[in-house]
Amino acid sequence: MEENGLYYINSDNNFSSILSQFGDFLESDYERLFNSSIIPLNFTPHNNNSNRKIVLVGSDKTPLLIAKSVFLALQLSGADTIDIKPSSLDEALIIENIIKNNNIYKIKTSVHVGTDQEIELSASWMNVINNATDIIVFGDYQTVEYYKTLANEHRRVYTHEDKLSFGVVNSKSIIESLNSTLITGTLIDNMCFDFFNFYGFGSLSPKFYIVIGELDKESLTKLGNTYNAIYGEQIEEFRSKLNFVQQANLTRFLTKEKVSRYINIIKGVNNFQINNLYGDMRIYIAQSIEEANEVISMFKNDISTIAVDPDDQEIVSMVEFNMPNRICNIGSMHSLHFWDSVDEQSDFDIYNDV
């Protein structure tokens, strides 16, 4: 993919440091987000004077995913107005940054900051919704279903519901990688990075990895020790920023079935708990590729991304047969290409649809 070296998020002036003071994540997390905001050389903005009044609604279930959507709305929609309700203060600051640096057509924009209740009960927000021609919603099932009720012959509602991502890998490949004299660039290194990147938050973070075949305690301990050595310090720094409820959830959900500090084990399709990992790894042990396929089938309508080892053709073929929205290599779950979407709803289609 050709790139022009420009980014739709301007990272100058210690922006990542500022965000880390107000947001849930660390400076290095925001810097990775900035690095992913590169604009391809073949991207061409246009202003079709659509007279649309666009509303974007963010969600803490899909943190920061709204950023590219805001950029595309500014560059492609030709809207009269764009109103945005971010899910958090750091998201609001990122959106303001994107508007400042990319509003080439001088679209009237407003960023509505406050609690959901404060904003949604305000007269100004109600007026925005009543006048909207297009609403783009990021959120969980309940949020998405509410906004769907606002669609009518004059107003379209597009939804990015919170989706599930995970990986599938063979236990033999894990053991082989663990026994390698190298770490950097190995399957284990890449798998650890997937779990570490944004600590399990959002649609692109794995909620678990399906491992086909048994892993003995020694291998699981070695995996945990490797993960701890690479990312333990950053995970603990991130966890120090968790609020009281998040700290309670961390203790409640992630202290069962642990084989090491950061490794959670699931066995049996009836034992799934899909909750925030806060940096932990969650491993589902499948006895066969048929069991792995059964797990995928359980979540078939809610999948965003499945990560695979491209050299394991049996797993690749099985995953392809299930037709998820996106398949990527292990270690690349957050490396979403500019032209890709996290789900079946493409923002390029939304903003080019006059």
N, C-alpha and C positions, 0 to 999 in steps of 0.2 A: 504494500500500500504506500503510495507516494504521500509525503507529508510536507507541509510548507514551513515547519518550525514555529508556527504560531499556536497559542493555546487560548481556549475560550475562558479559562480562569487565569487571571494575572496573579502570579505568586510573589510579586515584588513586595518590598517594605515589611518583611517578616510576617507575611500574612498567615503562614502556618502557625506561628507562635501566638498570634492574636486569637486565631480560631481555637487553639488548644486551651486557652484561658476560659473561653465561653462554652465550648462543646465537650462532648463525651470522649473524644478521641485524642491521640497524641500528635505532636508535630509531624512525626514521620508518617503517620496515617494520612494526614491531610496532604503531605507532599506527594505521596503516591497517587492521591486523587488528582492533584494538579498535573502530574506527569501523564495521566490517562486522558487529559482533556485536549490533546493535540488535534489540530484541524487538518484533514487531508488536503492535498494540493488540488484535487479534483472536486472539492466542495464549492458550489457556487450559490451564494445568497441571491434572493430576488424579492422584489416587492410587488405583489400582484393587487395591491389596494383592495383587499377583500372586504373591508368594513366589518370584520369580525370583532367580537368582544370576547376575549379569551380569558378563562379562569383556570389556574393551575392550583391543585391542592396537594401538598406534601404529606408525608406520613412518617412517624417514627418507626414503623414496621419496615420501611424501605428507605433508610437514611441516605440522603445525598443523591439518590437516583434522579431527583427532579432537576438537577443542575443542567444536564445536557438538553432536557426537554425545554427549559427556559431559553437556552441558547438557540435552539432550532425555531422556537416560536418567534424570537426576535429577528431571525435571519430569513425565515421562509414564509411566515403566515400572512404578512401584509395587513396585520390587524390594526384596528383603530386603538384598542386598549388591551393591555395584558395585566391582569390582577393575579397576584400570587400569595397563597397562604402557606408559608413554610412550616415545617414541623418542629423547628428548634431555632435557637438564636444563631448557632454556627451556620445552619442552612440558610438563614436569612442573610447573613453577612456574605456568604458565597453567592447568593442570588443577586445581591446589590453589586457585587464585584462584576458579575457577568453582564448585568445591565449596563453598568458604567463603561465597560470596554467593548460591548458588542451591539449596542442599540443604534445601528448605523442608519436606520430609517426613522429615528426619532419617534418611536411609538410611545404613547402615553402609558406609563407603567406605575403600578402601586404594589408595595410589599406590605402585607398585613401581618403584623407581629403581635403576639399575645397568646393567651391560652385559647384552646378551642372554644370554650364556653364564652369567653369575652368577645372573640371575633364573631362567632356564629350568631350571637344574640344582638350584635350591634346593627343599627339601622343602616350604616354604610355598607356592611357586608351583605345584608339582605338585598340592598339596592343593586350591588354588583351581581349577585346571583340572578335576580329578576331580569337584569338587562343582558345577561350573558347569552352569546350564541353558541359557545363551545366551552365545555368544562372537561378538563383532563384531571383525573383523580388517581393518586397513588395511595394505596391503603389496604387494610385488611378487609375481610368479607363484609363485615357490618358497615364500614365506611363506604365501600363501593356500592353496596345495595341501597344505601340511603341516597347517594347522589344519582343512581340510576332512576330513582323515582322523579327526579327533576327534569328528565328528558321530555321534550314535547316537539311539536312540528316546527318550532322556532329555535329549539335548543338541542344540540347534540351533546351526549355525554360519552367520553372515552375513558376506559378504566385500565389501570395497571395494578391489578390485585397482587398482594404479597404472594410470591411463589416460593417453591422449594427447590434448593439445589443440593446435589450430593455427588459423590464419586463412587466408582466401582473398580476394584482392583483384585488381582489374584494374590493369595497369601504367599505363594512361592516367589512372586516378584518383590514383595516386601522383604521377605527373609534374605533374598539375594542382595537387595539394596542395603539392608542393615549390615550385611557381612562385607560390604565393599570397604576398601581403604579410603575411599573418597566420600565426601558428604555433599559438597556444592554441586548442584546440577543433577543430583541423583533423584530417583523416584521418591525416596523418603524426604529429601529436601523439598521437593515440589509439593508433596502431600502436606507436609508440615506448614508450608507457606499458605496453602489454601485455607487451612483452619485458622492460622494466625491472622490473615488479612481481614481486618475489621471484625475479628473476634466472634464470628458467627452471626453478626447483624446483617440484615438485608437479604434481598432475593438472590444475590450472587455468591453469598457465603455458604459453604457446605454445612448442613445440619447433621450430617453423618457421612461416613464412608462405608460402603458394603465391601467387606473382605471375604472373598470366596475361598474357603478352606480354613483350617484351624491355624491359629497363632499360639504358640506355647507361651508360658508366662515369661520366660527369658526374653523372647522376641518383643513382647508387649512392653516389658520393662525397659528394654533397650530403645524402643521407639519413644517411650515417654522421656527417657533420659536425653535422647537426641533433641526432642522438641524443647525440653526445658533448657538445654544448653544454648540453643539458638535463640529462642524467643521468651524464655521464662521471665527475664528482667522486664521486658516491655509489657508482657501480660500483667505482671503484678503492678506495674505503674498504671496501666489502664484500669485495673480493678480498684485501685485506690481512689479512683474518681467516681465509682458507682454510688448511686444514692441508696438510701436505706432499703427500699423495696427490692432493688436489684441485688443488694448484698444478701438479703433474705432468700431470694430466689436462687442465688448462687449456692447457698448452703443447703437449701431444700432439695434442689433437683440434681445437683452435680456431686453429691457425696456418696451415692449408691453405686454399686458395681464398679468401683474404681480399682484398677490394678497398679496405677502409679499416680503421681500428682495431677497430671492433666489428661489421663486416658480413661474414658468411660466405655464400658462394654455393654452391648445389647445382644441377646440371643433370643430368637423366636419372634415371629411376626406380630404376636399379640403384646409385645413388651415395649412398643415404641412410645417415646415421649418426645415430641418435637417442641423444644423450648430453647431459649437463648443459651449459648454455650459460654459466653464471656471469656472466650479464649481457649476453652477446653477442646479436646478431640473426642469425638464419639464414633466408636467402631461397631458396626453390626457384623457379627460373624454368621455368614451363610455357609451351609454345608455343601451346597452345589450351585451351579449356575442356574438351575431351575428355581431354587429358592431365591436367588438374587432377582430373577425375573419376576417372581411373585411379589417381592417388595416393591419393585418398580411399578408393577401393575396397581398396587395399592394407592400410589400417589399420582397415577398417570395424568390426571386432569389438572394437577397442581404443580407441575415441574417447570422450572425455568431452565436449569443447566445440569447436565451430567458430565463429570470429568472421567476420562478413561486414559489408560496407557495405550497409545496408538500402535504399539508393537504387539498387543494382545488381540489378535483378530477375532477370537471367539467372543470375548467380551464386547469388542467394538460392534460386531454383527448383532449381538443380542440387544445392545443399547439402541442401535440404529433401527432395529425392528420396532421398538417402542415409540419411535418418532418424537422425542422431546423437542422443545423449541430450539435448544442449542446443545451441541456436544463440543467439548473442548479437551485439550490435553490436561493431565494432572499438573497442577501448578499455575494454571491459566484461568481460573474461574472468574477472577476479577479483571482479567485482561480483555474487556469487552471492546471489540473493534468499533470504530466510529459509526459504521453503517449498520451494526447489529442492534437488536432489541432484546430486552430481558424477557419478553413474552411475545405472544402472537400479535400484539397491537404495536405497530410501528409508528413512532412519532413523525417520521418523514411523511408517511401517508396522511397523518392527521393534519399537519400544517400545510401540505400541498393540496389538500382537499378543500377546494373553494365552494 
